[in-house]
């Protein structure tokens, strides 16, 4: 009997070992995912416009890609492109005490300087995208305050010159620039475009983009149709705003114009703008690569927080896009990357 019991036990142990060998290894299946490099960093990020807006959504996609790649915890704050709203939201972000805040610089140095001072005094790293804040960057660059975006005045000059050349403008011709001169730093891009046109003797009519149209480009239709009706000799229209640029086909159709009848130009690239270029409604745009304006500020804060790296100043606005090169970038615009 004793031998029988021992034999049965041995058989059971052997069967168990065999079954264990055949079973999948749970350890491998349940192994925790490797920790991402910056999981302990918290960030508040400003994409700038409204959620789902053509430009802000590309900035957001870039920031989300960095969040997924690097692992920080990121909270997104939407501002409808309104400087006063950005200031109020920045105050709220400071109160939440994240490790870093990535701001859109539209309100300018005067409005943001005391808030950046407060944030830095509380150990919060601040950096900016889209609109530079030179005096603040100079003051806090060693602590991680960088900039990712176009150089505003040179970008305006580049587009103004490129649009005038493509439109065949000469001294005495009329152009309209619809921009944001009222915003301290952000308005430098508008000024660059105006200066480029006036340099060759073009008569420039300037319209300021209202807060309402800044937040909702569709509200601009009666403004531009009225302007064209009053100034039928206008040969070039420049819109210093990505959403307005994307709405140019609508504006031209509402004004009973055919594609190319009035040469139009603007800033940024999106699926709508790519379509407008292909169909001839939009002549040329300056692509400031907003996806990078989302991705790289997240990288900046992570590097400054973990390793103490100083601020990086990165110019993303260097390319003019028109019919000659739209085919390459159009699929990327459709995917929300360009």
C-alpha positions as CSV (number, residue, x, y, z in Angstrom):
1,X,0.0,0.0,0.0
2,X,2.8,2.4,0.9
3,X,4.5,1.7,-2.4
4,X,1.2,2.4,-4.2
5,X,0.7,5.7,-2.5
6,X,4.3,6.8,-3.3
7,X,3.7,5.8,-6.9
8,X,0.5,7.8,-7.1
9,X,2.2,10.9,-5.6
10,X,5.1,10.6,-8.0
11,X,2.7,10.3,-10.9
12,X,0.7,13.3,-9.8
13,X,3.9,15.4,-9.4
14,X,5.1,14.3,-12.8
15,X,1.8,15.2,-14.4
16,X,1.8,18.6,-12.7
17,X,5.3,19.3,-14.0
18,X,4.3,18.2,-17.5
19,X,1.2,20.4,-17.4
20,X,3.2,23.3,-16.1
21,X,5.6,22.9,-19.0
22,X,2.7,23.0,-21.5
23,X,1.0,26.0,-19.9
24,X,1.8,29.5,-21.2
25,X,4.1,31.5,-18.9
26,X,2.1,34.1,-17.1
27,X,5.2,36.0,-16.0
28,X,5.9,37.0,-19.6
29,X,2.3,37.9,-20.4
30,X,1.8,39.9,-17.2
31,X,5.2,41.7,-17.2
32,X,4.6,45.4,-16.5
33,X,5.2,47.8,-19.4
34,X,8.6,49.5,-19.1
35,X,8.5,52.9,-17.4
36,X,8.7,55.9,-19.7
37,X,11.5,58.3,-19.2
38,X,9.6,61.3,-17.9
39,X,6.5,59.7,-16.2
40,X,7.1,61.8,-13.1
41,X,6.8,65.2,-14.9
42,X,3.5,67.1,-14.9
43,X,2.7,69.8,-17.5
44,X,-0.1,72.2,-18.4
45,X,-0.1,72.8,-22.1
46,X,-1.8,75.6,-24.1
47,X,-2.6,74.6,-27.8
48,X,-3.9,78.2,-28.2
49,X,-7.2,78.0,-30.0
50,X,-10.4,76.0,-29.6
51,X,-10.6,72.3,-29.4
52,X,-10.9,70.9,-32.9
53,X,-9.7,74.1,-34.5
54,X,-7.6,73.7,-37.6
55,X,-4.3,75.1,-36.2
56,X,-4.7,74.3,-32.5
57,X,-5.6,70.7,-33.2
58,X,-2.3,70.2,-35.0
59,X,-0.4,71.7,-32.1
60,X,-2.4,69.4,-29.8
61,X,-1.5,66.3,-31.9
62,X,2.2,67.1,-31.6
63,X,1.9,67.6,-27.9
64,X,-0.1,64.3,-27.5
65,X,2.6,62.5,-29.5
66,X,5.3,63.8,-27.1
67,X,3.1,62.8,-24.1
68,X,2.7,59.3,-25.4
69,X,6.4,59.0,-26.4
70,X,7.9,60.4,-23.2
71,X,5.3,59.7,-20.5
72,X,4.6,63.0,-18.7
73,X,1.2,63.7,-17.4
74,X,-0.2,66.6,-19.5
75,X,-3.3,68.7,-19.0
76,X,-4.5,70.7,-22.1
77,X,-6.1,74.2,-21.8
78,X,-8.0,75.7,-24.8
79,X,-8.1,79.5,-25.1
80,X,-10.0,80.4,-28.4
81,X,-7.0,82.5,-29.4
82,X,-8.1,85.2,-26.8
83,X,-5.1,86.8,-25.0
84,X,-7.2,87.9,-22.0
85,X,-8.4,84.3,-21.6
86,X,-4.8,83.0,-21.9
87,X,-3.7,85.3,-19.0
88,X,-6.6,84.1,-16.8
89,X,-5.9,80.5,-17.6
90,X,-2.2,80.9,-16.9
91,X,-3.0,82.2,-13.4
92,X,-5.2,79.1,-12.9
93,X,-2.4,76.8,-14.2
94,X,0.1,78.3,-11.7
95,X,-2.3,77.6,-8.8
96,X,-2.3,73.9,-9.8
97,X,1.5,73.8,-9.3
98,X,2.6,71.5,-12.2
99,X,6.3,71.0,-13.0
100,X,6.0,73.0,-16.2
101,X,3.6,75.2,-18.2
102,X,3.8,75.6,-22.0
103,X,2.1,78.9,-23.0
104,X,1.2,80.6,-26.2
105,X,2.9,84.0,-26.1
106,X,0.0,86.0,-27.7
107,X,-0.7,88.3,-24.7
108,X,2.9,89.6,-24.9
109,X,5.7,90.4,-22.5
110,X,3.9,93.1,-20.4
111,X,1.0,90.8,-19.6
112,X,3.0,87.6,-19.0
113,X,6.1,88.9,-17.2
114,X,4.6,89.1,-13.7
115,X,2.9,85.7,-14.1
116,X,6.1,84.0,-15.3
117,X,8.0,85.6,-12.4
118,X,5.4,84.1,-10.0
119,X,5.5,80.7,-11.7
120,X,9.3,80.5,-11.6
121,X,9.4,81.6,-7.9
122,X,7.2,78.6,-7.2
123,X,9.6,76.2,-9.0
124,X,7.5,75.9,-12.2
125,X,9.3,75.7,-15.5
126,X,7.7,77.9,-18.2
127,X,8.3,77.9,-21.9
128,X,6.5,79.4,-24.9
129,X,5.4,78.4,-28.4
130,X,4.0,80.1,-31.5
131,X,4.6,83.7,-30.3
132,X,8.0,84.6,-28.8
133,X,8.5,86.5,-25.6
134,X,12.1,87.7,-26.0
135,X,12.6,89.6,-22.7
136,X,11.2,86.7,-20.7
137,X,13.2,84.2,-22.7
138,X,16.4,86.2,-22.0
139,X,15.6,86.4,-18.3
140,X,14.7,82.8,-17.7
141,X,16.4,80.9,-20.6
142,X,19.0,79.3,-18.3
143,X,16.1,77.8,-16.3
144,X,14.4,76.2,-19.3
145,X,12.4,79.0,-20.8
146,X,12.6,78.3,-24.6
147,X,10.7,79.1,-27.7
148,X,9.3,76.9,-30.5
149,X,7.8,78.7,-33.4
150,X,8.3,81.0,-36.3
151,X,10.3,84.2,-36.1
152,X,7.3,86.5,-36.4
153,X,8.5,89.6,-38.3
154,X,10.8,87.7,-40.7
155,X,7.9,85.3,-41.4
156,X,5.6,88.2,-42.3
157,X,8.2,89.7,-44.6
158,X,8.8,86.3,-46.3
159,X,5.1,85.8,-47.0
160,X,4.5,89.4,-48.0
161,X,7.4,89.3,-50.5
162,X,6.5,85.8,-51.8
163,X,2.8,86.7,-52.3
164,X,3.6,90.0,-54.0
165,X,5.9,88.3,-56.4
166,X,3.5,85.4,-57.2
167,X,0.6,87.8,-57.7
168,X,2.7,90.1,-60.0
169,X,2.1,93.2,-57.9
170,X,3.7,96.5,-58.8
171,X,3.8,100.0,-57.3
172,X,0.3,101.5,-57.0
173,X,-1.6,98.2,-56.8
174,X,-4.0,97.6,-53.9
175,X,-3.7,94.9,-51.3
176,X,-5.5,94.1,-48.1
177,X,-3.9,92.7,-44.9
178,X,-6.2,91.3,-42.3
179,X,-4.1,90.9,-39.2
180,X,-3.4,91.4,-35.5
181,X,-1.4,94.5,-35.1
182,X,-3.2,95.2,-31.8
183,X,-1.4,92.3,-30.1
184,X,2.0,93.4,-28.9
185,X,4.3,90.6,-30.1
186,X,1.9,88.5,-32.2
187,X,1.3,91.6,-34.4
188,X,4.9,91.6,-35.6
189,X,4.0,89.0,-38.3
190,X,1.3,91.3,-39.6
191,X,3.7,94.2,-39.6
192,X,6.3,92.2,-41.6
193,X,3.7,91.4,-44.3
194,X,2.6,95.1,-44.5
195,X,6.2,96.3,-44.6
196,X,7.1,93.9,-47.4
197,X,4.2,95.2,-49.6
198,X,4.8,98.9,-48.8
199,X,8.5,98.5,-49.7
200,X,7.5,97.9,-53.3
201,X,5.0,100.7,-53.4
202,X,1.8,98.7,-53.0
203,X,-1.2,100.5,-51.3
204,X,-2.1,98.5,-48.2
205,X,-5.6,98.5,-46.6
206,X,-5.3,97.1,-43.1
207,X,-8.2,95.4,-41.2
208,X,-7.8,94.3,-37.6
209,X,-9.1,90.8,-36.8
210,X,-11.8,91.2,-34.1
211,X,-11.9,88.9,-31.0
212,X,-15.1,87.3,-32.3
213,X,-13.5,86.5,-35.7
214,X,-10.3,85.5,-34.0
215,X,-12.3,82.7,-32.3
216,X,-14.7,81.9,-35.2
217,X,-13.4,82.5,-38.7
218,X,-16.8,82.0,-40.2
219,X,-17.9,85.3,-38.8
220,X,-15.5,87.1,-41.1
221,X,-17.5,86.4,-44.3
222,X,-19.5,89.7,-44.2
223,X,-16.4,91.7,-43.4
224,X,-14.5,90.5,-46.4
225,X,-17.4,90.5,-48.8
226,X,-18.1,94.1,-47.8
227,X,-14.4,95.1,-48.3
228,X,-14.2,93.5,-51.8
229,X,-17.4,95.2,-52.8
230,X,-16.0,98.6,-51.7
231,X,-12.6,97.9,-53.2
232,X,-13.1,96.0,-56.4
233,X,-9.5,96.8,-57.6
234,X,-7.9,94.8,-54.8
235,X,-5.4,92.3,-56.2
236,X,-4.0,90.6,-53.1
237,X,-5.5,89.6,-49.7
238,X,-3.3,88.3,-46.9
239,X,-4.9,86.8,-43.8
240,X,-2.6,86.7,-40.8
241,X,-4.5,83.8,-39.1
242,X,-4.5,80.1,-39.9
243,X,-8.3,79.7,-39.5
244,X,-9.0,82.7,-41.7
245,X,-6.6,81.4,-44.3
246,X,-8.5,78.1,-44.3
247,X,-11.7,80.0,-44.8
248,X,-10.5,82.0,-47.8
249,X,-12.3,79.7,-50.3
250,X,-15.6,80.5,-48.5
251,X,-14.9,84.2,-48.4
252,X,-14.1,84.3,-52.1
253,X,-17.2,82.3,-53.1
254,X,-19.4,84.6,-51.0
255,X,-17.8,87.5,-52.9
256,X,-18.7,85.9,-56.2
257,X,-15.1,85.5,-57.2
258,X,-13.5,82.7,-59.2
259,X,-10.4,80.8,-58.0
260,X,-7.4,83.1,-58.5
261,X,-9.4,86.1,-59.5
262,X,-8.0,87.8,-56.3
263,X,-4.7,86.4,-55.3
264,X,-4.9,85.2,-51.6
265,X,-2.2,84.3,-49.1
266,X,-1.9,83.4,-45.5
267,X,-0.2,81.4,-42.8
268,X,-0.2,77.8,-41.7
269,X,-1.1,74.5,-43.3
270,X,-4.1,72.3,-42.7
271,X,-6.3,69.9,-44.7
272,X,-8.6,72.8,-45.6
273,X,-5.8,75.0,-46.7
274,X,-4.1,72.3,-48.7
275,X,-7.4,71.8,-50.5
276,X,-7.7,75.5,-51.1
277,X,-4.3,75.6,-52.7
278,X,-5.0,72.7,-55.0
279,X,-8.3,74.2,-56.1
280,X,-6.7,77.6,-56.7
281,X,-8.5,79.6,-54.1
282,X,-5.4,80.1,-52.0
283,X,-2.1,81.2,-53.7
284,X,0.6,80.7,-51.1
285,X,1.0,80.1,-47.4
286,X,3.8,80.1,-44.9
287,X,3.9,76.7,-43.1
288,X,5.1,77.3,-39.5
289,X,4.9,73.5,-38.8
290,X,2.5,73.6,-35.7
291,X,3.0,69.9,-34.9
292,X,6.5,70.8,-33.8
293,X,5.1,73.6,-31.7
294,X,3.2,70.9,-29.7
295,X,5.9,68.2,-29.5
296,X,9.0,70.2,-28.7
297,X,7.8,72.3,-25.8
298,X,6.9,69.1,-24.0
299,X,10.4,67.8,-24.7
300,X,11.8,71.2,-23.4
301,X,10.0,71.0,-20.1
302,X,10.9,67.4,-19.5
303,X,14.6,68.0,-20.2
304,X,14.7,71.1,-18.1
305,X,13.0,69.4,-15.2
306,X,15.0,66.2,-15.2
307,X,18.4,67.4,-16.4
308,X,18.4,71.2,-15.9
309,X,18.8,71.9,-19.6
310,X,18.5,75.5,-20.6
311,X,15.8,76.9,-23.0
312,X,16.0,75.9,-26.7
313,X,15.1,78.5,-29.3
314,X,13.7,76.7,-32.4
315,X,12.5,78.4,-35.6
316,X,9.8,76.3,-37.2
317,X,8.6,78.8,-39.9
318,X,10.8,78.5,-43.0
319,X,8.7,77.2,-45.9
320,X,6.4,78.7,-48.4
321,X,3.8,76.3,-49.8
322,X,2.0,76.8,-53.1
323,X,0.8,74.6,-56.0
324,X,4.4,73.7,-56.9
325,X,5.0,71.7,-53.7
326,X,1.6,71.1,-52.2
327,X,1.3,67.5,-53.4
328,X,4.1,66.3,-51.1
329,X,2.7,67.9,-47.9
330,X,-1.0,67.5,-48.6
331,X,-1.2,63.9,-47.2
332,X,0.6,65.0,-44.1
333,X,-1.8,67.9,-43.7
334,X,-4.7,65.5,-44.1
335,X,-3.2,63.4,-41.3
336,X,-2.9,66.5,-39.0
337,X,0.9,66.5,-39.0
338,X,1.6,69.5,-41.3
